Amino acid sequence: MGSIDKYIFRTTLASFVVVLVSLTGVIWITQALRGIDLMTSQGQTILTFLGITSLAIPVLVLIISPIALMIAVSHTLHKLATDSEIIVMNAAGLSPFRLFRPFLYATVVVALLVAFIAAYLAPDGMRRLKQWDAEITADVLANVLQPGRFAQLDPNLTIRIRERQPGGQLAGIFIDDRRNSNERLSIIADHGTVMKNDQGSFLILEDGHLERFETGKREPAMVAFDRYAFDMSKFSNRGHDVVYGIRERYLWELIAPDEKDPLVQQLRGQFRAELHDRFTAPIYPFAFAALTFAFLGSPRTTRQSRNFSMGAAIAAVFGLRMAGFALSVMTVKSPMAALLQYLLLFGAIGISLRVIIAGIVLEPPAALMEAINRSNARILRLLRKRPAFA
């Protein structure tokens, strides 16, 4: 790799990293704000909140990476064109395809990153997210017990808490336990905390009293306590069996799914669509980079506008991605749609490479530019005729 290649390669990858981190960070924050109730209403810590929301970052990176690469290639080409470096390289005998080579190197790096995320990292993060979410939602003390509400955990068990305090402490606890047909327990405690160990989950009640109404006795037995452990293991162990969806499956699980899996039998078309989405994910960076370079990589003088080329590149990339989404949805019902998706991607790459190798400069038709200029002139005349406000 020569000095020019290294310069363009470093510039493109640096721009890619900046754009990727910026876009991912913005989208992650907007998504994370939706789960802010995890801390407020369910008593989870900030570390739990950040840990859960960050597990979705690989999925965001998977979607954003091709777009970030397109922006990075556009930025690098614009920088080279502004400094007249593309014209100098072309005058020195550097063909457009030769100039495309360092961009291709950068695209290979991005494609490998996308392939790894699609095959392992994204589904692994989604698996952990689902496991973590199942543990939280299965924890009745964190999810079901809401301040000021009577929660009926069992037909004969009712619990109410007055409020949640910092540090996970529960205040104003009332328990009505009628699960034993021979007695009825009523427990009132000033406050309590949750404790989990190898024996199970317990609600540790402090500063309260217990009333036991036994069958056949007229007076209840009342006991004051400083500390009392109420077993909640039966309720906090719910939902630990997690069934992974399609997006939580690794690539090799999509290639050779278990035919006995009920989910595979019910959603075979969606498994097929997800498999082809994983396969096409690393192809999109090549398509986006080739399309962008085909529109912006040709040498132009400073008098030639690049606005049309930039807009056309954005429109082509956007159209290609939207067509990919549409064909992915159609793949659920028709396997031929997956073939069309591959033909579309490789066709876009092939046409772009043909334009780059031939050195074709993609410019708008002269008639279109004349129509735009006439329209702009008409607008300027109308603006000049408008009376100025005093």
C-alpha positions in Angstrom: 0.0 0.0 0.0 1.6 3.3 -1.2 1.6 6.6 0.7 -1.4 7.9 -1.2 -3.3 4.7 -0.4 -2.4 4.9 3.2 -3.5 8.5 3.4 -6.9 7.9 1.8 -7.4 4.6 3.8 -6.7 6.4 7.1 -8.9 9.4 6.2 -11.8 7.2 5.2 -11.6 4.9 8.2 -11.2 7.9 10.6 -14.2 9.6 9.1 -16.2 6.3 9.3 -15.4 5.8 13.0 -16.4 9.4 13.8 -19.7 9.2 11.9 -20.5 5.7 13.2 -19.9 6.7 16.9 -21.9 9.9 16.4 -24.9 8.3 14.8 -24.9 5.3 17.0 -24.7 7.5 20.1 -27.6 9.7 19.1 -29.9 6.8 18.2 -28.8 4.8 21.3 -29.7 7.8 23.5 -33.1 8.2 22.0 -33.8 4.4 22.4 -32.4 4.4 25.9 -34.7 7.2 27.1 -37.7 4.9 26.4 -36.5 2.5 29.0 -35.9 5.1 31.7 -38.7 3.7 33.7 -36.5 0.7 34.4 -34.7 2.8 37.0 -37.6 4.9 38.2 -40.5 2.5 38.5 -38.7 -0.8 38.9 -36.0 0.2 41.2 -33.0 -0.8 39.0 -29.6 0.8 39.3 -28.0 3.0 36.7 -25.5 0.3 35.9 -28.3 -2.2 35.2 -30.0 0.4 33.0 -26.8 1.2 31.0 -26.0 -2.5 30.7 -29.3 -3.5 29.3 -29.6 -0.6 26.9 -26.0 -1.0 25.6 -26.8 -4.6 24.5 -28.7 -3.1 21.6 -25.7 -1.2 20.3 -24.4 -4.0 18.0 -27.8 -4.0 16.2 -27.5 -0.3 15.7 -24.0 -0.6 14.4 -25.1 -3.3 12.0 -27.6 -1.0 10.4 -25.6 2.2 10.6 -22.2 1.0 9.4 -23.0 1.0 5.6 -24.5 4.4 5.8 -21.5 5.7 7.9 -19.2 4.3 5.3 -21.1 6.1 2.5 -20.8 9.4 4.4 -17.1 8.7 5.1 -16.4 8.0 1.4 -18.3 11.2 0.4 -16.4 13.3 2.9 -13.0 12.0 1.8 -13.8 12.5 -1.9 -15.1 16.0 -1.2 -11.9 16.8 0.7 -9.8 15.5 -2.1 -11.8 17.4 -4.7 -11.8 20.7 -2.7 -8.0 20.5 -2.4 -7.8 19.6 -6.2 -6.0 16.4 -5.3 -8.2 14.3 -7.5 -7.3 16.4 -10.5 -3.6 16.3 -9.7 -3.7 12.5 -9.2 -5.6 12.1 -12.5 -3.0 14.3 -14.3 -0.2 12.2 -12.8 -1.7 9.1 -14.5 -3.8 7.7 -11.6 -6.9 6.2 -13.0 -10.3 6.4 -11.2 -10.2 2.7 -10.6 -6.7 3.0 -9.1 -8.0 5.8 -6.9 -10.8 3.6 -5.8 -8.4 0.9 -4.4 -7.8 2.5 -0.9 -11.6 3.0 -0.6 -12.0 -0.7 -1.4 -9.5 -1.6 1.4 -11.5 0.5 3.9 -14.7 -1.2 2.6 -13.3 -4.6 3.3 -12.6 -3.6 6.9 -16.1 -2.4 7.4 -17.6 -5.5 5.7 -15.6 -7.8 8.0 -16.9 -5.8 11.0 -20.5 -6.0 9.7 -20.2 -9.8 9.0 -18.9 -10.5 12.5 -21.7 -8.4 14.1 -24.4 -10.0 11.9 -23.1 -13.6 12.5 -22.4 -13.4 16.2 -22.3 -10.1 18.1 -25.8 -8.8 17.3 -27.7 -12.0 18.1 -25.5 -12.5 21.2 -26.4 -9.0 22.5 -30.1 -9.7 21.8 -29.9 -13.0 23.7 -28.3 -11.3 26.7 -30.9 -8.5 26.5 -33.8 -11.0 26.4 -32.3 -13.0 29.3 -31.8 -9.9 31.4 -35.3 -8.6 30.6 -36.7 -12.0 31.5 -35.0 -11.9 34.9 -36.2 -8.4 35.6 -39.8 -9.0 34.5 -39.8 -12.3 36.3 -38.8 -10.5 39.5 -42.2 -9.8 41.0 -40.8 -7.4 43.6 -39.3 -5.3 40.8 -42.1 -5.5 38.2 -45.5 -6.5 39.7 -45.4 -4.7 43.0 -46.2 -1.1 42.2 -46.5 1.6 44.9 -50.0 2.3 46.1 -51.5 -0.8 44.4 -52.8 -4.1 45.7 -51.0 -6.9 43.8 -52.7 -10.3 43.9 -49.8 -12.7 43.3 -51.9 -15.7 44.0 -55.7 -16.2 44.5 -55.0 -16.2 48.2 -52.0 -13.8 48.5 -52.2 -10.0 48.3 -49.3 -7.6 48.8 -49.2 -3.8 48.8 -46.3 -1.4 49.3 -46.7 2.3 50.0 -43.5 3.5 48.1 -40.1 2.7 46.8 -37.2 4.5 48.4 -33.6 5.0 47.2 -31.4 1.9 47.5 -34.2 -0.5 46.6 -35.9 -0.2 50.0 -39.7 -0.7 50.2 -41.7 1.3 52.7 -45.2 0.6 54.1 -45.6 -3.1 53.4 -48.8 -5.0 53.9 -49.2 -8.8 53.2 -52.5 -10.8 53.4 -51.7 -14.5 53.1 -54.5 -17.0 53.0 -52.8 -19.9 51.2 -53.0 -22.1 54.2 -56.7 -23.2 54.7 -56.1 -23.6 58.5 -54.8 -20.1 59.1 -54.6 -16.6 57.8 -51.6 -14.3 58.1 -51.7 -10.5 58.0 -48.3 -8.8 58.1 -47.6 -5.1 58.4 -44.0 -3.8 58.3 -42.6 -0.3 58.3 -40.0 -1.1 55.6 -38.2 -4.0 54.0 -35.6 -5.0 51.4 -35.2 -7.8 48.9 -32.5 -10.4 49.4 -31.6 -13.1 46.9 -29.3 -16.1 47.7 -28.9 -19.8 46.8 -32.1 -20.6 48.8 -34.3 -18.3 46.8 -35.7 -14.7 47.0 -36.9 -13.3 50.3 -38.7 -10.1 51.3 -36.9 -9.1 54.5 -39.5 -7.2 56.6 -38.4 -4.9 59.5 -40.2 -3.2 62.4 -43.6 -4.7 62.1 -46.1 -7.1 63.5 -47.8 -10.3 62.4 -51.3 -11.5 63.1 -52.2 -15.1 62.7 -55.9 -16.2 62.6 -56.1 -19.9 63.2 -59.3 -21.9 62.4 -61.3 -22.7 65.6 -59.8 -19.9 67.7 -61.7 -16.7 68.5 -58.7 -14.5 69.1 -55.8 -13.9 66.7 -52.2 -14.4 67.8 -50.2 -11.2 67.4 -46.4 -11.2 67.2 -44.2 -8.1 67.0 -40.9 -8.6 65.1 -37.8 -6.6 64.3 -36.9 -8.7 61.3 -38.9 -11.3 59.4 -38.1 -13.1 56.2 -41.1 -13.8 53.8 -40.3 -16.3 51.1 -41.0 -15.0 47.6 -39.1 -17.7 45.7 -42.2 -19.2 44.1 -43.0 -15.9 42.4 -39.6 -14.5 41.6 -38.6 -17.7 39.7 -41.2 -17.3 37.0 -40.2 -16.9 33.4 -36.6 -18.2 33.6 -37.1 -20.4 30.5 -36.3 -18.0 27.7 -37.4 -18.8 24.1 -35.1 -17.1 21.6 -36.7 -15.4 18.6 -35.4 -15.2 15.1 -33.1 -12.2 15.7 -31.6 -13.9 18.7 -30.3 -16.9 16.7 -26.7 -17.1 15.6 -25.9 -17.4 11.9 -25.1 -21.1 12.0 -28.5 -21.7 13.8 -30.2 -20.0 10.9 -28.2 -22.0 8.3 -29.1 -25.4 9.9 -32.1 -24.8 12.2 -33.6 -27.5 14.3 -36.5 -28.9 12.3 -38.2 -30.0 15.5 -38.3 -26.4 16.9 -41.9 -25.2 16.9 -40.8 -21.7 16.0 -39.0 -23.0 12.9 -42.1 -24.9 11.8 -44.3 -21.9 12.3 -42.1 -19.1 10.9 -40.0 -20.9 8.3 -40.4 -17.9 5.9 -39.1 -15.4 8.5 -36.1 -17.7 9.2 -35.3 -17.7 5.5 -35.6 -13.9 5.3 -33.4 -13.4 8.4 -30.8 -15.7 7.0 -30.5 -13.8 3.7 -30.4 -10.5 5.6 -27.4 -11.8 7.5 -25.7 -12.8 4.2 -26.4 -9.5 2.5 -25.4 -7.3 5.4 -21.6 -7.4 4.5 -22.4 -6.8 0.8 -24.1 -3.4 1.4 -20.9 -1.6 2.3 -19.4 -2.6 -1.1 -22.5 -1.5 -2.9 -22.7 1.9 -1.0 -19.0 2.6 -1.4 -19.0 1.7 -5.2 -22.2 3.8 -5.8 -20.8 6.8 -3.9 -17.4 6.7 -5.7 -19.1 6.3 -9.1 -20.9 9.6 -8.6 -18.2 11.5 -6.8 -14.9 9.9 -7.7 -14.4 11.4 -11.2 -12.0 14.3 -11.6 -13.8 17.7 -12.0 -12.7 21.2 -12.1 -13.6 23.7 -9.4 -16.2 25.3 -11.7 -18.1 22.0 -12.1 -20.7 21.6 -9.4 -20.7 18.5 -7.4 -24.1 19.1 -5.8 -26.0 17.0 -8.3 -23.5 14.1 -7.9 -23.9 14.3 -4.2 -27.7 14.3 -4.3 -27.7 11.5 -6.9 -25.4 9.4 -4.8 -27.6 9.8 -1.7 -30.7 9.0 -3.7 -29.1 5.9 -5.2 -28.0 4.6 -1.9 -31.4 5.4 -0.3 -33.2 3.7 -3.1 -31.0 0.6 -3.0 -31.5 0.2 0.8 -35.3 0.7 0.6 -35.5 -1.8 -2.2 -33.5 -4.2 0.0 -35.9 -3.8 2.8 -38.9 -4.4 0.5 -37.3 -7.5 -1.0 -36.5 -8.8 2.5 -40.1 -8.5 3.5 -41.1 -10.3 0.3 -38.6 -13.1 1.0 -40.9 -14.3 3.9 -43.4 -15.5 1.3 -41.3 -15.9 -1.8 -37.8 -17.4 -2.0 -37.3 -15.7 -5.4 -37.3 -12.3 -3.7 -34.0 -13.2 -2.0 -32.5 -13.9 -5.4 -33.7 -10.6 -6.6 -32.0 -8.9 -3.6 -28.6 -10.5 -4.5 -29.0 -9.5 -8.2 -29.9 -6.0 -7.1 -26.8 -5.6 -4.9 -24.3 -7.2 -7.3 -25.9 -5.3 -10.2 -25.4 -2.0 -8.4 -21.8 -3.0 -7.7 -21.2 -4.1 -11.3 -22.6 -1.0 -12.8 -20.7 1.2 -10.4 -17.4 -0.6 -11.2 -18.1 -0.2 -14.9 -18.6 3.5 -14.5 -15.4 3.8 -12.4 -13.2 1.7 -14.8 -14.5 3.6 -17.9 -13.9 6.9 -16.2 -17.5 8.1 -16.9 -18.4 11.4 -15.3 -22.1 11.2 -14.2 -23.5 14.6 -14.8 -27.1 15.8 -15.1 -28.6 16.2 -18.6 -28.1 19.6 -20.2 -31.9 20.1 -20.6 -32.4 19.4 -16.9 -29.8 21.9 -15.9 -31.2 24.5 -18.2 -34.7 24.0 -16.7 -33.3 24.3 -13.2 -31.4 27.5 -14.2 -34.6 29.0 -15.7 -36.6 28.1 -12.7 -34.0 29.7 -10.4 -33.9 32.9 -12.6 -37.7 33.1 -12.5 -37.7 32.9 -8.7 -35.0 35.6 -8.4 -37.1 37.9 -10.6 -40.2 37.4 -8.5 -38.2 38.1 -5.3 -36.9 41.3 -6.8 -40.4 42.5 -7.8 -41.8 42.1 -4.3 -42.1 45.4 -2.5 -39.7 45.9 0.5 -41.3 46.3 3.9 -40.6 49.6 5.6 
